[in-house]
């Protein structure tokens, strides 16, 4: 099972939208069995996929409860999309992070890893997508500590590079100390306007930096915001719009990562 973490320390760069649409395309266009983990206390992935409840069990319990092979599956919910399941999040994840930091009875940074090993032994998922909060906390470190591929969405603006250096350092530290299985870290551009000179120059600037930049850029479309209000993946809402085409191309690039 490939485990993809989608993360950026900067908010508003389409982490959640990218997580949902990459997962949805893998599941529906490529017939992959996909588990998506909402690892943000805001629970926006859970909300868009219509599985959010303020008191539901989910990612918080991966951190705070030591599960067995049997009862770990109780955290998984089906979504409205075939082949796509979810472990949800809500504000209880905030307290779970604090509990984990205070809990010295078992390792703190490998709880996601242990849980996913149990899940993988009981259910046959091809991919796990983790939508992370714009932060480095114990749950995001847990995500990095079990991931094989890390994807960093970036939106071109004056602050596009904010936090990238620190995130890169955290990924390298995690790879060295917790997870040697990280095999790829890549950056992709979201909300791209190819008619805007600032976006064009910003993309060229990123290409010249020492980041693995995906060829595919996710173009700006008003349909993207509308799809979130409708609680739908972009292909389900408008499969001919530019962002739908771009996310399909991005997924093809992801599938080709060795």
C-alpha positions as CSV (number, residue, x, y, z in Angstrom):
1,X,0.0,0.0,0.0
2,X,1.3,3.4,-1.0
3,X,0.8,6.0,1.7
4,X,0.6,9.6,0.4
5,X,0.7,12.6,2.8
6,X,-0.5,15.9,1.3
7,X,0.9,18.7,3.4
8,X,2.0,22.3,3.5
9,X,2.6,24.5,6.5
10,X,0.7,27.3,4.6
11,X,-3.1,27.2,4.6
12,X,-5.3,27.9,1.6
13,X,-3.2,26.0,-0.9
14,X,-5.9,23.3,-1.7
15,X,-4.6,20.5,0.5
16,X,-8.0,19.2,1.2
17,X,-9.4,19.6,-2.3
18,X,-6.3,17.9,-3.7
19,X,-6.5,15.0,-1.2
20,X,-10.2,14.4,-2.1
21,X,-9.7,14.6,-5.8
22,X,-6.6,12.5,-6.0
23,X,-8.3,9.9,-3.9
24,X,-11.5,10.0,-5.9
25,X,-9.6,9.7,-9.3
26,X,-7.5,6.8,-8.0
27,X,-10.7,5.1,-6.9
28,X,-13.1,5.8,-9.7
29,X,-10.8,6.3,-12.8
30,X,-8.1,3.8,-12.0
31,X,-10.1,1.2,-10.0
32,X,-7.8,1.5,-7.0
33,X,-9.0,0.7,-3.5
34,X,-8.3,3.9,-1.5
35,X,-8.5,4.9,2.2
36,X,-8.4,8.7,2.9
37,X,-7.5,9.8,6.4
38,X,-8.7,13.2,7.5
39,X,-5.8,14.5,9.7
40,X,-7.0,18.0,10.3
41,X,-9.2,19.0,13.3
42,X,-11.3,21.2,11.0
43,X,-12.6,18.0,9.4
44,X,-13.1,19.5,6.0
45,X,-12.3,16.3,4.1
46,X,-14.9,14.6,6.2
47,X,-17.4,17.4,5.5
48,X,-16.9,17.4,1.7
49,X,-17.3,13.6,1.7
50,X,-20.5,13.9,3.8
51,X,-19.2,11.9,6.7
52,X,-18.5,14.6,9.3
53,X,-19.9,14.3,12.8
54,X,-18.7,16.4,15.7
55,X,-18.6,13.3,18.0
56,X,-17.6,10.6,15.6
57,X,-14.8,8.2,16.2
58,X,-11.9,8.6,13.8
59,X,-8.3,9.9,13.5
60,X,-8.3,11.0,17.1
61,X,-8.6,7.4,18.3
62,X,-5.7,6.2,16.1
63,X,-3.6,8.5,18.3
64,X,-5.1,7.7,21.7
65,X,-6.2,4.1,21.6
66,X,-4.1,1.0,21.1
67,X,-6.1,-1.1,18.6
68,X,-6.2,-4.7,17.6
69,X,-6.5,-6.1,14.1
70,X,-10.3,-6.5,14.6
71,X,-11.5,-3.3,16.1
72,X,-9.3,-0.9,14.0
73,X,-11.7,-1.5,11.2
74,X,-14.5,0.1,13.2
75,X,-13.0,3.5,12.5
76,X,-13.4,3.1,8.7
77,X,-16.5,4.4,6.9
78,X,-17.6,3.9,3.4
79,X,-18.1,7.1,1.3
80,X,-20.6,7.7,-1.5
81,X,-17.9,6.7,-4.0
82,X,-17.1,3.1,-4.9
83,X,-13.6,2.0,-3.7
84,X,-13.2,5.1,-1.5
85,X,-13.3,4.8,2.3
86,X,-12.5,7.4,5.0
87,X,-11.4,7.8,8.6
88,X,-12.9,11.1,9.7
89,X,-11.7,13.9,11.9
90,X,-13.2,16.6,14.1
91,X,-12.2,18.9,16.9
92,X,-11.4,16.0,19.1
93,X,-8.2,15.6,17.2
94,X,-6.9,18.7,19.0
95,X,-7.2,17.1,22.4
96,X,-5.8,13.8,20.9
97,X,-2.6,15.6,20.0
98,X,-2.3,16.9,23.5
99,X,-3.0,13.4,25.0
100,X,-0.4,11.8,22.8
101,X,2.3,14.3,23.8
102,X,1.6,13.5,27.5
103,X,1.4,9.8,27.0
104,X,4.8,8.2,27.7
105,X,3.5,4.6,27.9
106,X,4.1,3.8,24.2
107,X,5.9,5.4,21.2
108,X,4.3,8.7,20.2
109,X,5.4,9.1,16.5
110,X,4.5,5.7,15.1
111,X,0.8,5.3,16.0
112,X,-0.4,6.0,12.5
113,X,2.1,3.5,11.2
114,X,1.0,0.7,13.6
115,X,-2.7,1.4,12.8
116,X,-2.1,1.3,9.0
117,X,-0.2,-1.9,9.3
118,X,-3.2,-3.4,11.1
119,X,-5.6,-2.0,8.5
120,X,-3.4,-3.3,5.6
121,X,-3.4,-6.8,7.1
122,X,-7.2,-6.9,7.2
123,X,-8.3,-4.9,4.1
124,X,-6.6,-4.7,0.7
125,X,-6.1,-1.0,0.0
126,X,-3.8,0.1,-2.8
127,X,-3.5,3.7,-1.6
128,X,-3.9,5.6,1.6
129,X,-4.2,9.4,1.2
130,X,-3.6,11.5,4.4
131,X,-4.9,15.1,4.4
132,X,-2.8,17.0,6.9
133,X,-3.3,20.2,8.8
134,X,-1.1,23.2,8.0
135,X,1.1,22.5,11.0
136,X,3.8,20.3,12.4
137,X,2.2,18.6,15.4
138,X,2.2,15.0,16.7
139,X,-0.4,13.9,14.2
140,X,1.3,15.3,11.2
141,X,4.6,13.8,12.3
142,X,2.8,10.5,12.6
143,X,1.6,10.9,9.0
144,X,5.1,11.7,7.7
145,X,6.5,8.7,9.7
146,X,4.3,6.2,7.8
147,X,4.2,7.8,4.3
148,X,6.0,6.6,1.2
149,X,5.2,9.6,-0.9
150,X,4.8,13.3,0.2
151,X,3.0,15.8,-1.9
152,X,3.2,19.5,-1.3
153,X,0.6,21.7,-3.0
154,X,1.7,25.3,-3.6
155,X,-0.3,28.3,-4.7
156,X,1.6,31.1,-6.5
157,X,1.6,34.3,-4.5
158,X,4.0,36.4,-2.5
159,X,4.1,33.8,0.3
160,X,4.3,30.7,-1.8
161,X,7.6,29.6,-0.3
162,X,6.6,30.3,3.3
163,X,7.3,27.2,5.4
164,X,8.7,25.1,2.5
165,X,12.2,25.1,3.9
166,X,11.1,24.2,7.4
167,X,8.8,21.5,6.0
168,X,11.6,20.1,3.9
169,X,13.8,19.9,6.9
170,X,11.1,18.1,8.9
171,X,10.7,15.6,6.1
172,X,14.4,14.9,6.0
173,X,14.5,14.5,9.8
174,X,11.6,12.2,9.7
175,X,13.2,10.1,6.9
176,X,16.4,9.9,8.8
177,X,15.0,9.1,12.3
178,X,11.6,7.5,11.8
179,X,10.8,6.5,8.2
180,X,13.5,5.5,5.7
181,X,10.6,4.4,3.3
182,X,9.9,7.9,2.2
183,X,10.8,7.6,-1.5
184,X,9.5,10.7,-3.1
185,X,8.7,14.3,-2.1
186,X,7.1,16.5,-4.8
187,X,5.6,19.9,-5.2
188,X,2.6,20.7,-7.5
189,X,1.0,24.1,-8.3
190,X,-2.7,24.7,-7.6
191,X,-5.1,27.5,-8.5
192,X,-2.9,28.3,-11.5
193,X,-3.9,31.0,-14.0
194,X,-1.9,30.6,-17.2
195,X,-3.0,34.0,-18.4
196,X,-1.5,35.7,-15.4
197,X,2.1,36.8,-15.8
198,X,2.7,36.5,-12.0
199,X,1.7,32.9,-12.1
200,X,3.8,32.2,-15.1
201,X,6.9,33.8,-13.6
202,X,6.2,32.2,-10.2
203,X,6.0,28.7,-11.8
204,X,9.3,29.3,-13.6
205,X,10.9,30.5,-10.4
206,X,9.8,27.3,-8.6
207,X,11.1,25.2,-11.5
208,X,14.6,26.6,-10.9
209,X,14.6,25.8,-7.2
210,X,15.7,22.5,-5.8
211,X,12.2,21.0,-5.5
212,X,10.7,18.1,-7.4
213,X,8.0,20.0,-9.3
214,X,5.3,18.0,-11.1
215,X,4.7,18.9,-14.7
216,X,0.9,19.2,-14.1
217,X,-0.4,22.5,-12.8
218,X,-4.0,22.6,-11.4
219,X,-5.7,25.4,-13.2
220,X,-8.0,27.9,-11.5
221,X,-11.7,27.4,-12.0
222,X,-14.8,28.7,-10.3
223,X,-16.2,25.3,-10.5
224,X,-13.8,24.1,-7.8
225,X,-15.3,26.3,-5.1
226,X,-18.8,25.3,-6.3
227,X,-17.9,21.6,-6.0
228,X,-17.1,22.0,-2.3
229,X,-20.5,23.6,-1.6
230,X,-22.1,20.7,-3.4
231,X,-20.0,18.3,-1.4
232,X,-18.7,16.6,-4.5
233,X,-15.3,15.6,-6.0
234,X,-14.6,17.9,-9.0
235,X,-15.0,15.0,-11.5
236,X,-18.4,14.3,-10.1
237,X,-19.4,18.0,-10.2
238,X,-17.8,18.9,-13.6
239,X,-15.8,16.3,-15.3
240,X,-14.9,18.5,-18.3
241,X,-13.6,21.5,-16.4
242,X,-9.9,22.4,-16.5
243,X,-9.2,21.3,-12.9
244,X,-10.8,17.9,-13.6
245,X,-8.5,17.4,-16.5
246,X,-5.5,18.6,-14.5
247,X,-6.1,16.4,-11.5
248,X,-6.4,13.4,-13.8
249,X,-3.0,14.2,-15.3
250,X,-1.5,14.7,-11.9
251,X,-2.7,11.3,-10.8
252,X,-1.1,9.8,-13.8
253,X,2.2,11.4,-12.7
254,X,1.7,10.0,-9.2
255,X,1.1,6.5,-10.6
256,X,4.4,6.7,-12.4
257,X,6.4,7.4,-9.3
258,X,8.8,4.5,-8.7
